[in-house]
């Protein structure tokens, strides 16, 4: 998992595209957006043509309703139990939620891309965020690895 954003409201198309643009540019995925997306940036080999970043949000906090923000690029949000094992992942929204795993053998691991979850970590990775309103907008940036 690279990033998780949970908003407590439905998004307009424009808001969704703003967050998609933010995430795609942050994680180097702008060339993966549909070519008609306003923040699509074509790739030229190893180089992606940058878009004008002033037209999309600089922070997920820029759009109202941010309930939970987990950002694996910000290692200061992790509390490690040992080595790269993550015991607590702190929320970057203003709500101060946490995601935690107290069993060391089931803890996720911090990697260069994000947070690696094995099947046990997924089963026991708990959060203090419990509010599931009738309308939500959720974004995930993930890299699936199959073994």
N, C-alpha and C positions, 0 to 999 in steps of 0.2 A: 504494500500500500504506500503510495507516495503522498497522497493528500485526500482528505475527506472534508466536505463542506455540507452542513445541514442547515437549511433555512426553514423557519416556521411559517412560511407562506408560499403560495404558488408564484411562479415567475411569469412575467411577460416574455415574449419571444426575445425582445431586446435585452432584457436582464439576463436571460439564459445565455445569449450570445456573448454578452460582456464577460460572464464568468468563464465560459468556454474559451474565449480569447485569452483571458488571464492565465488559465491553467495550461492551455496549449503552448503559449509562449514561454511560460515558466519552466515547463518540463520538456521543451524542445519537440513538441508535437504539432506545431502549427501547420506543417505540411500534410498532416493526417486529417485535418478538417476537410469537409466537403469544399470543392473549389468555389462554390457560390456563397460560402460563409464569409461574413465581413472581416474576419480575422485570419482567414486562410493565408498562408505564406508559402509559396512554392519553394521546393528544395532544389538547389543546383549542386548536385554531388554531395559534398560534405558541408555545404553552406546553405543556410535557409535565409531567404530574402526577408529582412525584418519589416514589420508593419509599423505604422505610426502608433506607438503605444499610448499616446495621450487620449486615444479614442476608446480605450477600455479601462476597466477599473484597475487601480494600483493595489488594492487590498480587498479581500472578501468582505471586510467591515464596511466598505463603501455602499453596499446594498443592504437595506434594512431587513431585519428578521434573522440575522445570523445567529444560530443557536449553538452550533458546535463546529470547531475548526481544528482539525488535526493535520499538522504540517510536518512531514518527515524531513523536509529540507532544513528545518530549524531544530538542530540537535539539542538546543537548550530546553526544549519542551520534554525531553526524556529524563527519567530518573532510572539509572542503571542499577541492577542488583549485582552483576558481575560481568566483566568483559563487555560484550555488546548486547547482553540480555536486558530487555526493557521491562522494568517492573511497573512504571507509571508513564503514561503519555498524556501530557497536559494540553488542554484546550486553549487555543489562542483567541477565541472570541472573548467577550467581556463576562462570560457566564461562569468561568472557572471550573468546568467539568473536568473529569479525568477518565482515562481508560486504564485499567490495571490488570495485572496477572501476578498473583503472589506465589504461585508454584514455579520455582526456577526451571524445572524441566519442561514446562509448558510455555515459558515466556517467549514472546517474539524477539527477533534479533534485528538490530539496526544494521543496514547495509548501505552501500554507496548509492543505491537507487531509492531506498525507502525502508519500510518495515516489512520484514519477511515473516509471514505467519505459517506455521505448520498446522496440521489438522488439530492438534491438541490446543495450540494457542488460539485458534479460531473458536473452539468450543468453550474456552474459559477466559476469554478476553472480555472483561466486564467494564461497563461504563456507568458513571453516575448520571449521565444524561438519560432521563426516563420519559421526558415529555414528548409524546408522539401526537402532535396536533392533527386535526382532520385534514389539513393541507400542509404539505411539506415539499421542498425541492431539495434533492440530494445529489451531490456530485462526488464521484470517486475517480482518482487517477491510480491505476493499478498496472502492474506488469505481471502477467501470468507466466509462471515457469512450470513446465510439466516434466516430471522425471519418470 
